[in-house]
Amino acid sequence: MRATFIIALSLIAAPAAAAAVPPADVAGAERFIDQLYARYRAPVSISIGEPAQWRLDAVFTPDLVALFDRSAALAPPDEVPEFGDGDHICQCQDWENLRLIERQVHITGPGRAEAEVRFENVGAAKRVRMILALTPAGWRVADLAYDLYPNGLAGALRASVAATEGARAAPH
């Protein structure tokens, strides 16, 4: 009887640990990446307003959106915010014939994934590593690293905001 109970407990505990992150999360994260890059194929008209798929909150986690917002709020009124001039997903200001070449996604923990993405824009090969987080709104980019931000955009944003706030707080 006792051996049966122990075996039953091990059968209950083992699948629970393995099922902490369902395999469907990989497919969902892959769809999110595919949708991020698919939006570059559709024409965008700024004059009719920002399409939902281009809003920061449709792409980035709330924490990263808050960092972008804080950075923008600290920018002088007549200047483009330091991190607001260009698109971090395509690493560009303009795109033409952008195409996703390859994306590899793997789950790194519950609600977390990492993606290695290769794409081409205007004939130039690009790479980006994305840290993804599963939010109530779906998968979002929590951080990304590429040539301009090899240690991650989130860290660069935090450092920039801290430096600007520190400079403003320093006695003149």
C-alpha positions in Angstrom: 0.0 0.0 0.0 2.8 2.4 1.0 4.7 1.7 -2.3 1.6 2.4 -4.3 1.1 5.7 -2.5 4.7 6.8 -3.2 4.4 5.8 -6.9 1.2 7.7 -7.2 2.7 10.8 -5.6 5.7 10.6 -7.9 3.4 10.4 -10.9 1.4 13.4 -9.8 4.5 15.5 -8.9 6.6 14.8 -12.1 4.0 15.8 -14.7 3.2 19.0 -12.7 6.8 20.1 -12.9 7.1 19.3 -16.6 3.9 21.0 -17.4 4.8 24.4 -15.8 5.3 25.8 -19.3 3.0 24.3 -21.8 4.4 23.5 -25.3 1.8 25.8 -26.8 3.7 28.8 -25.4 6.5 28.2 -27.9 3.9 28.3 -30.7 2.4 31.5 -29.3 5.7 33.2 -28.9 6.6 32.2 -32.5 3.3 33.7 -33.7 4.0 36.9 -31.9 7.4 37.2 -33.6 5.9 36.4 -37.0 3.2 39.1 -36.4 5.9 41.6 -35.4 7.7 41.3 -38.7 4.5 40.8 -40.8 3.4 44.3 -40.0 6.2 45.7 -42.1 4.6 44.2 -45.2 1.4 46.3 -44.8 1.5 49.9 -45.9 1.2 52.3 -42.9 -0.4 55.7 -43.1 0.6 58.0 -40.2 -2.1 60.5 -41.2 -4.9 58.1 -40.3 -3.6 57.4 -36.8 -1.4 54.7 -35.4 -2.6 51.2 -36.2 -3.0 49.1 -33.1 -0.1 46.7 -34.0 2.3 49.6 -34.0 1.5 50.9 -30.5 4.3 50.4 -28.0 2.0 48.4 -25.7 1.2 45.9 -28.5 5.0 45.2 -28.9 6.7 45.8 -25.5 6.0 44.8 -21.9 4.5 47.4 -19.6 7.9 47.9 -17.9 9.6 48.6 -21.1 6.8 50.9 -22.3 7.2 52.8 -19.0 10.9 53.2 -19.6 10.3 54.6 -23.1 7.7 57.0 -21.7 10.0 58.2 -18.9 12.8 58.7 -21.5 10.5 60.7 -23.7 9.3 62.8 -20.8 12.9 63.7 -19.9 13.7 64.8 -23.5 13.8 68.5 -24.2 10.5 69.6 -25.9 12.1 70.5 -29.2 14.2 67.3 -29.5 13.4 63.7 -30.5 13.8 61.4 -27.4 17.1 59.5 -27.4 15.4 56.1 -27.9 12.5 57.4 -30.0 14.2 57.9 -33.3 13.8 54.7 -35.1 12.2 51.3 -34.7 14.1 48.8 -32.5 12.3 45.8 -34.0 13.6 46.5 -37.5 16.6 48.5 -36.3 15.7 51.2 -38.8 13.8 54.3 -39.5 12.6 53.2 -42.9 12.0 49.8 -44.4 11.6 48.4 -47.8 10.9 44.7 -48.5 11.7 43.7 -45.0 11.5 40.0 -44.6 11.8 37.6 -41.8 14.4 35.0 -42.6 14.5 32.8 -39.4 13.4 32.9 -35.9 14.2 30.4 -33.2 12.3 30.6 -30.0 12.8 28.6 -26.8 11.1 28.8 -23.4 13.4 29.9 -20.6 11.0 29.7 -17.7 7.3 30.1 -16.9 6.0 32.9 -19.1 9.5 33.7 -20.4 11.1 33.0 -23.8 14.1 34.0 -25.8 14.1 34.5 -29.5 17.0 34.7 -32.0 15.7 36.5 -35.1 17.3 37.0 -38.4 15.8 39.3 -41.0 16.7 41.3 -44.0 15.9 45.0 -44.6 16.8 46.8 -47.8 19.3 44.0 -48.6 21.1 44.3 -45.3 21.1 41.2 -43.0 20.1 41.9 -39.4 20.0 40.0 -36.2 18.2 40.6 -32.9 17.9 38.6 -29.7 14.6 39.2 -27.9 13.6 38.4 -24.4 9.9 37.8 -24.4 7.4 37.8 -21.5 3.9 36.5 -21.4 1.6 39.3 -20.2 -2.2 39.3 -19.8 -2.3 40.8 -23.3 -0.1 38.1 -24.8 3.6 37.8 -25.6 5.5 41.0 -25.5 9.2 42.1 -25.9 10.7 42.6 -22.4 14.2 43.4 -23.8 16.1 43.1 -27.0 19.8 43.2 -28.0 21.3 44.0 -31.3 24.4 45.9 -32.7 23.4 49.3 -31.2 22.4 47.8 -27.8 24.5 44.6 -27.4 23.8 44.4 -23.7 20.1 45.1 -24.1 17.8 48.1 -24.8 16.2 47.9 -21.3 19.5 48.4 -19.6 20.4 51.3 -22.0 17.1 53.0 -21.3 17.5 52.6 -17.5 21.0 54.0 -17.6 20.0 56.9 -19.8 17.0 57.8 -17.6 19.1 57.5 -14.4 21.8 59.7 -15.9 19.3 62.4 -17.0 17.5 62.4 -13.7 20.8 62.5 -11.8 22.0 65.4 -13.9 18.7 67.3 -13.3 18.9 66.6 -9.6 22.5 67.7 -9.2 23.0 71.2 -7.8 24.0 73.8 -10.5 
